[in-house]
Amino acid sequence: MPLSPTSKTILQRSFPLLLLAFLLIDTGYSFIQHLHMPLDGDLAAIVVPASWYQKVLEDPFGLSVLKGEHYGAPNRFFVHRTMSSYLLNMPLLLQKFAAPVDSIYLACAIFKTLLQLLIIVALAKGINTDKGFRPLDCLVAAALVTPFFQTDGYTLQMGIIEKSVTYSFFYPLPLWVLLVFFLPFFRAWHRGEKPNLSIAHHLLLACLALALPLSGPLVPAVVLLVCPAVLLAQCGGHFLQNQSLPFARRATKALAQLGSAQGRYFLVASIMSLWSLYVGSFNIENGGTDSLPLLDRYPALFRGCGHIFTQKLGLPLLTLGILVNLFLVSKFATVEVRQKLFQVGKWLAVFVVAYLLLLPLGGYRGYRSLIVRHDTIMPISLGLVFFYGLTTFALLRKITWQYRQMYAWSIVVFSALISSADLPDFQQNACEKAALETIWQSKEKVVKLSNNCPVMSWNPITRQADSDMNAELLKLWGVTDEVRPYYSE
């Protein structure tokens, strides 16, 4: 039954408040979930740092490899520096009002919650490509993608914010910065305009083009798939548009696109990504990654694709939502909107296939035996969530009120279904936190723990020597007054 004019007015006026309340509640819930995540086994080596990571902090662009030097993570300076600086200082800052052990978990939760919000805002800006600032549109776009940011639920299938704080620095953080890099160009393309960039924006993009490829394992691959493809498509399009001109003149005008702001930044980012891949070949951590021959990795990849898609309902539901949206777009959207959305969908599909086919070239690791894992496919997950939000937002704006009401309620139900998978589990770090408090209160030179659980590690530490790096970090955090190793009985 259609709403009365009065009911329609009340709903329209209360709708922004409802959206804002949903976003605030979801953010608070996410913060509590992040607060109860255990620490990981890579954290101390990066934050202290370990001797094998010291060199990367001294050589931002990995120039030492030109002298034949091999060391840990030579092409990841910017993420190493960011993580080390934040996690060395933030817990100490929080200790002004929190106990030392609590400050560690607070620092991790604040970072992950803030990162989640920043990615949601970036996605919302890409979904809402209109000029100016309309609060309601921004809230709607943010609310559409928020249910897909989960801490439990579908995280191990299509997670974006990692359970591990280290992985959150190395995977979603660089991808957020990459979204910031691409946003002005995508928004301008979607509006059919040239990017209007301020001097500050030019400076930011220039810095990002240089630094992004040296900021994590995923960025170079994404850049080398997206940037050259965009430049080739643009050059080819301009070449074909000038049929009346001589070949040489057409080619010159097409190549002139490389001199545009987008062309310059995409070209620099692509060159730096090639450099990053070269520098990464000197990473001492690459040892043992080629234990499975390349041709044998592709059957593993196909099994991994099947496993990741079917292990839970998250990806099937997201895929179904996109397919339903595309069907509705073909029925209700204008020709211009339909062409834009289908063009984005086409290129996203090409990216997904190409990215998956290139994954085995990144090497083989025993803990990722099927090649495909939620962290390695994070660019795909982000792309699918973005495209779902983009198509949903377009439909909410283009269809009539009568159908919009029905469609909006279906989106509410769909979002609730996705969100319902992220059930609370606030005991995940209980054992580890109790062990850290034991270490904090102990006066022993070596602390023997009765807790048989991982403590700042991937597995329980049963040898004192295996805790040396963690003990050094605990001293830096002020949890202990001296380096105090520990082990579990």
DABELGI-V242088 format. One line per field, one symbol per residue. phi: phi as a letter, one per 30 degrees, with the letter a starting at -180 (. if undefined). psi: psi as a letter, one per 30 degrees, with the letter a starting at -180 (. if undefined). A space follows every 50 residues. Layout:
phi: ???
psi: ???
This chain:
phi: .dddedddddddddeddddddddddddddddddddcdddcdcddddddcd edcddddcbeciddddcidcadhdcbedddddddddddcdedddddbbde dddddddddddddddedddddddddddccddibcedddddddddceedcb cchcedcbdcddddddddddcddddddddeddedddddddcibdeccddd dddddddddddedcbkdcdedddddddddddddddddddddcddddeddd ddddddddddeddddddddddddddddddddcddddeidcdceedddded dddddddddcdbdededdddedddddddddccddeddddddddddddddd deddddddedddjbbddbdcidbeddceddedddddddddddddddccdd eddddddddddeddddddddddddbccdcddddddddddeddcddbcccd dcbdbhadbeccbeddcedddddddddidbcadbdaacd
psi: klkleeeeeeeeefeeeeeeeeeeeeeeeeeeeefgklllffeeeeeell effeefffieggffffggkklkhfgheeeeeeeeeefeeeeeefffglle eeeeeeeeeeeeeeeeeeeeeeeeeeejgllajjeeeeeeeefefeffjl ebcgegehleklekeeeeefdeeeeeeeeeefeeeeeeeffhlkkjklee eeeeeeeeeeeefhhlffeeeeefeeeeeeeeeeeeeeeffhfflleeee eeeefffffleeeeeeeeeeeeeeeeeeeffgkfffkgfhfklefffeee eeeeeeeeffflfeeeeeeeeeeeeeeeefeflleeeeeeeeeeeeeeee eeeeeeffeffglkkefifgekleefgeeeeeeeeeeeeeeeeeefffll eeeeeeeeeeeeeeeeeeeffikkjggfgeeeeeeeeeeeflglekkkkf kilkjhlflkjfkeffgeeeeeeeeefgelfljjlllk.
